[in-house]
Amino acid sequence: LYIAETKHSKTVFRFSTKDCAYRNFYLSKLLRKYSIPVPDVQVCTFDGDIYCEKYPFIEGKTLYERHLAGISPETTKKVYTQLCQICYQMSQIPVQEFAALNLPVCKTDIFFRLINRSHRVIGHNDLNDKNILLDQDDNVRAIIDLDSISLKPFEFFLILVFEIAQEKGYEYNVASIKDFYPSTYREQDLLNLSRQHKIYKKIVSIKNMLLEKQTIIANLK
């Protein structure tokens, strides 16, 4: 990733494959059509076979930078509340419009087979704090890394947000999930989400345990 600066503007350049660059170009247009705060991606080429995404530089700090500088629990809660609202906005985009772009869709994995058989919605798989840009008042200004946009159950995207929020010190339970979850959902939805969260954590712990065993075996060899 490179930033080119002139007297009047700053532009971000991100080298990519042709397929990925055009995928993110079309996704950017779709998400911005529904007021989702993402970069206005364009595609440019060099020498005819080197592809690059470019978009105007977005002023602000990543949530990662804000955590390093020190951020209050109240501000953390505000940011993740906004992220959940953005998740909800994205989930309301007609899936047919996503499908019409004819983009690759991530494969269904064991997590979804175990905990969810509901319909899929559009969402962001990787809402880590380096992909979240905040303005000077610590409001979400943009979400970057459009490579991670895909179709999955709505609950999955919210669980990701909760997991990250918990890692950063915001503890939650079923009652506090109400602070995040859109008011259009019922109490039963919150309880189901809580159960799914527990199953998700078990799957993650099993996965980490297996990875740890693989590392030990590799080191012994």
C-alpha positions in Angstrom: 0.0 0.0 0.0 1.3 3.4 -1.0 0.2 7.0 -0.5 0.9 9.6 -3.2 0.7 13.2 -2.1 0.5 16.3 -4.3 0.0 19.9 -3.4 -3.8 19.5 -3.6 -4.6 15.9 -2.8 -3.5 12.5 -1.3 -4.3 9.2 -3.0 -4.0 5.7 -1.7 -2.6 3.0 -4.1 -3.0 -0.7 -3.4 -1.5 -3.2 -5.8 -3.7 -6.2 -6.4 -4.7 -8.8 -9.0 -7.0 -7.9 -11.8 -9.9 -9.9 -10.4 -9.5 -8.5 -6.9 -9.1 -4.9 -8.0 -12.3 -5.0 -10.1 -14.1 -7.0 -7.4 -13.4 -4.2 -4.9 -14.3 -1.5 -7.5 -17.8 -3.0 -8.0 -18.2 -3.7 -4.3 -17.3 -0.1 -3.5 -20.0 1.2 -5.8 -22.6 -1.1 -4.4 -21.8 -0.3 -0.7 -21.6 3.5 -1.3 -24.9 3.4 -3.1 -26.4 2.3 0.3 -24.4 4.9 2.3 -21.9 2.3 3.8 -18.7 4.3 4.7 -16.1 2.6 2.4 -13.5 4.1 0.1 -14.4 5.2 -3.4 -12.3 2.6 -5.2 -11.1 3.1 -8.8 -8.9 0.7 -10.8 -5.7 1.7 -12.7 -3.1 -0.3 -14.5 0.6 0.1 -15.2 2.3 -1.4 -18.3 -1.0 -3.1 -19.1 -0.7 -6.0 -16.7 -0.1 -4.5 -13.3 -3.3 -3.7 -11.5 -3.9 -1.3 -8.7 -6.8 0.0 -6.6 -6.8 3.7 -5.8 -9.0 5.9 -3.7 -8.8 9.4 -2.1 -6.9 9.3 1.2 -9.3 9.3 4.2 -8.2 11.5 7.0 -8.4 10.0 10.5 -6.9 7.5 12.8 -7.4 3.7 12.8 -9.1 2.3 15.9 -5.8 0.4 16.5 -4.0 3.8 16.8 -6.6 5.1 19.1 -6.3 2.1 21.4 -2.5 2.5 21.5 -3.0 6.2 22.5 -5.6 5.3 25.1 -9.4 5.2 24.6 -12.1 5.2 27.2 -14.6 2.3 27.7 -17.4 4.7 26.8 -15.7 5.6 23.5 -15.0 1.9 22.8 -18.7 1.2 23.3 -19.7 4.1 21.0 -17.5 2.8 18.2 -18.7 -0.8 18.4 -22.3 0.4 18.6 -21.7 2.3 15.3 -20.1 -0.8 13.8 -23.1 -2.9 14.6 -25.3 -0.3 13.0 -23.2 -0.5 9.9 -23.4 -4.3 10.0 -27.2 -3.9 10.1 -27.2 -1.4 7.2 -25.1 -3.8 5.1 -27.4 -6.7 5.9 -30.3 -4.8 4.4 -28.7 -4.5 1.0 -30.5 -6.8 -1.4 -28.4 -10.0 -1.8 -29.6 -10.1 -5.5 -27.5 -6.9 -6.1 -24.4 -8.6 -4.7 -25.1 -11.7 -6.7 -25.6 -9.7 -9.9 -21.9 -8.6 -9.6 -21.0 -12.3 -10.1 -18.2 -12.1 -7.5 -16.6 -15.1 -5.7 -18.5 -16.1 -2.5 -16.6 -17.5 0.5 -17.3 -21.2 1.1 -19.6 -22.2 4.0 -17.5 -23.6 6.8 -18.1 -25.8 9.8 -19.1 -22.8 11.9 -22.2 -22.1 9.8 -23.2 -25.7 9.5 -23.1 -26.1 13.3 -24.8 -22.9 14.4 -26.8 -21.3 11.7 -28.9 -22.3 8.7 -30.5 -18.9 8.1 -30.3 -16.9 4.9 -27.1 -15.1 4.1 -26.5 -11.3 4.1 -23.7 -9.0 3.0 -21.1 -8.2 5.6 -17.5 -7.6 6.4 -15.4 -10.6 7.7 -12.5 -8.7 9.2 -13.6 -5.8 11.3 -10.4 -5.6 13.2 -9.3 -2.3 14.6 -6.8 -1.7 11.8 -9.6 -1.7 9.2 -11.7 0.9 11.1 -11.0 4.6 10.5 -12.2 7.2 13.0 -12.6 10.9 12.7 -11.4 13.4 15.3 -14.5 12.8 17.4 -14.0 9.0 17.4 -16.9 8.3 15.1 -16.5 5.6 12.4 -15.5 7.4 9.3 -14.7 4.4 7.0 -14.3 0.7 6.9 -11.4 -0.5 4.6 -10.2 -3.9 3.2 -13.1 -4.7 0.9 -11.4 -8.1 0.2 -13.3 -9.2 3.3 -16.8 -8.5 2.1 -18.8 -11.7 1.6 -22.1 -13.4 2.2 -22.6 -15.0 5.6 -25.4 -15.2 8.3 -26.0 -11.8 9.9 -25.3 -13.1 13.4 -21.8 -14.0 12.3 -20.8 -10.4 11.6 -22.2 -9.2 14.9 -20.4 -12.0 16.8 -17.1 -10.8 15.2 -17.8 -7.3 16.4 -18.6 -8.5 19.9 -15.4 -10.7 20.0 -13.2 -7.7 19.1 -15.0 -5.4 21.5 -14.5 -7.9 24.3 -10.7 -8.2 23.4 -10.5 -4.5 23.8 -12.0 -4.5 27.3 -15.7 -4.0 26.7 -17.4 -6.9 28.6 -20.8 -7.8 27.5 -23.6 -10.3 28.2 -27.1 -10.8 26.9 -28.3 -7.6 28.6 -25.5 -5.4 27.2 -25.9 -6.9 23.7 -29.1 -4.8 23.7 -26.8 -1.7 23.6 -25.5 -3.0 20.2 -28.2 -5.0 18.6 -30.8 -3.2 16.5 -34.0 -2.5 18.3 -36.0 -4.3 15.6 -34.9 -7.7 17.0 -36.6 -9.5 19.8 -35.3 -10.8 23.1 -35.3 -14.3 21.7 -32.9 -13.2 19.0 -30.5 -11.9 21.6 -30.6 -15.2 23.5 -30.0 -17.1 20.3 -27.0 -14.8 19.5 -25.6 -15.4 22.9 -25.8 -19.2 22.4 -24.2 -18.9 19.0 -21.4 -16.8 20.5 -20.6 -19.6 23.0 -20.5 -22.2 20.3 -18.4 -20.0 18.2 -15.9 -19.5 21.0 -15.7 -23.3 21.5 -15.0 -23.8 17.8 -12.3 -21.1 17.9 -10.6 -22.7 21.0 -10.6 -26.2 19.2 -9.1 -24.6 16.1 -6.4 -22.9 18.2 -5.6 -26.1 20.0 -5.2 -28.0 16.7 -3.0 -25.3 15.4 -0.9 -25.4 18.5 -0.5 -29.2 18.2 0.6 -28.8 14.5 3.2 -26.2 15.6 4.6 -28.5 18.3 4.8 -31.5 15.8 6.5 -29.2 13.2 9.0 -28.1 15.8 9.8 -31.7 16.8 10.5 -32.6 13.2 
